[in-house]
Amino acid sequence: MKPQSPTRLPFDINLIVDAFNIQRQADCKHLQDWLTISYELDTIRTSIIEELYQNSKDFVDYWNEEELKMQMISLLFFVANIVEHKKIAIFYERKLSSTINDHLLSVNCDCMVATSSGIIAPKAPYFFLQEFKKGKGEKVDPEAQMLIAMLIAQHQNKDGKPIYGSYVIGRHWYFTTLLGNQYCQANPFDATIKKDLYQIVYVLRALKDLILSRL
C-alpha cells in the first residue's frame, strides 16, 4: 500500500488554525515586550519618517502592492536599519515550503528577515511581512499566508523561540508572534497616525536585536 501523499493546505486561516491546533491569544508577554520597545533615532532618519508621513497619509489606502512596497514599506525597513552585514538580511519574493504533520505548506514570502548564508541567501527566517495589499477590494488573505510562513520557519528553525510576523492591509499593520501553537496578535498600528508610524519603525528595528541575541 502506497503511503498517503501530504495534503496541501490552502490560504484559509480557519483551516490552518484547525490543522495545527493554533491557540489564538491577544495578550502575550513576548509580543507586548516587542511592540512597546522604543529607540532614539538620528535626525536623518527622523526627517525621512516625517516626509514619509506627509507623502503617504492621504494615499496609503489606495496604493496597490508595488506602490505600497516601494513608497512606504521599503523606506520603513531602511529607516529601521535592520540589515547586519553577513548576519541579517531582508529578502523579497522568496518561496518557502515544508511538510508538517502530513500537510504540505508552501508560500511566496513578500518580505522575510532572516540570517544569511553564501553571497546572499536566506538561512534561518525569523520575521515575515505579508501581502502589501491596499485597503480596498482585495480578496487574498494575507494573515493566512503569513501564518503559513511562520509555521514553516518554526518547523525549520527548531529552536523553541518565537517567530515574528506582520501583515499589512493599507494603513494597518498587524504584528504577531508564534511560539509553539500559541499565536498572538495585537491591535493594529495605523501608519497614518504619526506616533504609530514611529512605533512601527521601532518594532522593525527591534528585530535586529532579537535575531542577534540568538546567534
N, C-alpha and C positions, 0 to 999 in steps of 0.2 A: 504493500500500500504506500503510495507516494505521500510524503509529508505535505501538509497543507501550506499553501503559499500565504505569506503575510498579507493582511488586508490593508489597503491604502486608506488612510483617514482623510476625509475632505476638510476644507477650511470652515468647519462648523464648531463654534465654541461649545455648544451643548454636547455634541458627540465627543469632543476632546475631553471635557470635564468628566463625562461618564466613563470613558475608556480608561482613564488614568486615575480615577477616584480623586480628582482635584478638589481640595477644600479651599473655597474662596473666602478670604477674610479682608477686612478693611483696616484693622489695627494691628500692625506687626512692628516690633521694635526696630528690626534691621531696616525696614522700609522708612520708618519715621526718622531714624538717625541719618539716613542717606538724604532725605528730602529737606531736612531742616538745616543742613550744613551751609556755611557761608564763607566767602573769601574776600580778600581785598584785591581789587582789580586796578591795574595801572591806568593812566589817563588815556592811552591809546585804545585799549580795549573798551573802556567806558565810552569813549566817543563813538566807537563802532556800534555799540549797543544802542546808544541814543539815536544814531542815524538810522539804524535798522528799525527801531521802534517807529520813528516818524514815517519811514517809507512803507512799512508793512501794515500798519494798524487798520487802514481802510480797505485793504485788498486781500488780506490773507485768506479770507473765507472763499475767495473766488479764484485763486490760483489753482492750476492743475498740478499734477505730481511734480513735473520737472520745474515748474516755476517756484513751487514751494521749496523744493530741494535746493535750487540754485540761489534763490533770493532770501531765504531765511535759514534753513537747516544747516547748509554747508558753512554759512557765516557764523552761526552759533557754535558749531564744533571748532571752528578756527579760533574764535574768541576764548573758548573753554580751554584750549591748549592741552588737549588730551595726549597727542602723539608723543611717544618717548622713543628715541632712536634705537632700533634693533630690539625693542621690548614691546611697545604698544603701537598699534596702527589702526586706522579706520578703513574699512573695506565696504565697497558698494556693489550691489548686484552680484553677490556670491551665493552659490547654491549649497545647501546643507541637506543631508539625508541620513537616515538611520532606521533600523528596525528595532522596535522596543516592544516587548510583550506581544509579539506576533502582529504588531501594527507597523506598517511602512509609513514613515513620516518623511516628507520632502517639502522644502520651501525655498524660494528665491529670496534671500535676505536683502531688503532695500539698503540697510546700513547695519554694520556689525563692528563692534570694537573688540579686538582680540589681540593676544600676543602674536608675534610674527616669527616666521622662520624663513630660511633661504633669503632671496633678494627681497621679496615682499609676498608672503603667502600667509593666510590665517592659520594659526596653530590651535590655541585654546580660546574659544569665544566666551565672552563674559557679559556682553550687552548687545541688545538688538533694538533697532528702531524701525518700525514698520509703518508704513504704507505711503506716507506723504500724500494722503488723499485730501482733496478740497472738501469744504464743508457741505456742499450741496450736491445731491444727486448721485452719490456713489453707492454701489451695491456690494462691493467686496468687503469682507470682514477683516480689518487689519488686526484686531485683537487675536483672532484665531491664528492668523499667520505668525504673529509674534510669539504666541504661546507654544506653537509647534516648534519654532526655532529654539525657544528656551528649553523645551523638553529634550531636544536633540543635544544641545550644549551640555545640559546637566548629565545626560547619559554618557557623553563622550569625555567630559572632564573628570567625572567620578572623584570629586574632591570634597563633597559634603558641604560646599559653600553656596551662598545664594547666586542665582543668575539674575541679572538685571535687564529690564526691558522698558520700552515705551512705544506707544502707538500714537500717531498724530492725525487728528481729523480737523483740518482747517486751523483755527486758532488754538485748539485744545490739545494739550499734551497730557497723556495719561501715563504715569510711571508705575511700574510693577516690579515685584520680585517673585522668584520661585525657589523654594527650599524644600526638597523632598516633594511631597504632594501639597504643600502649603503655598497657595497662590494669593499674593497680597496686591491690592490695588488702592491707590489714594485718589482723592478727588482731583480733577484735572487742574492744571495750570493754564491760565488764559494768556496767550502771548500778546494780546492787545492791551493788557494791563502791565504797566511798566515794572512794578515790583515783582510780578510773576515772571516776566521776561528775564529779569536779573536772576531770579531763583532758578530758572531753567538752566542758565549758564553755570551757576554754582553746582547744580546737581550733575550736569555733564562733567564739569571739572573734577568732581569727587571720584569719578570713575578711575582716573589715573591713580589716585592714592589707594583705592580699593584693590585694583589689579596689581599694583606694585607690591602691596602687602602680602600677596600670595606667591610671589616669585622667589 
